């Protein structure tokens, strides 16, 4: 498993230990089974963004602190220059950059996502997370699979949806697609 995922898992475990909360209690608060939570905390399984966001809210820490181990300090505005977002290692079919990482107290997580063309979509696993998501296509064509429906988004198109719905995205036509993803 990726070292970044193990680092995130360690930070979550440390927060839970400091707060003197059992794995069972935290799993219940996250509305997941204990076995799944144990896999997340051990670093054996990638932790969905929605779960990391819930853990950050529960322990009143910033999402990016769990991801990077560094605290954001800006509270009036934050500028992130082109190509300078913080890489967030999540799923192999996407490259994420947190493009609002320096701002503290954010109401949403904002990512620049690069989706790769996946010729064998059967490998992709639909996922879901609490909240809502807004995606805006900057470049390329994005095929969104949302609760069994297929939606094609072109450059300039956007999609807002309940992210509790099972979903995944892929680029098409052998090209990469870049889009902004805002997770509330």
Buried (B, 14 or more C-beta within 10 A) or exposed (E): EEEBBEBBBBBBBEBBEEEEBEBEBBBEEBEBEBEBBBBBBEBEBBBBBBBBBBBBEBBEBBBBBBBBEEEBEEEEEBEBEEEEBBEBBBBEBBBBBBBBBBBEEBEBBBBBBBBBBBEEEEEBEEBBBBBBBBBBBBBBBBBBBBEEEEBEBEBEBEBEBEBBBEBBBBBBEEEEBBBBBBBE
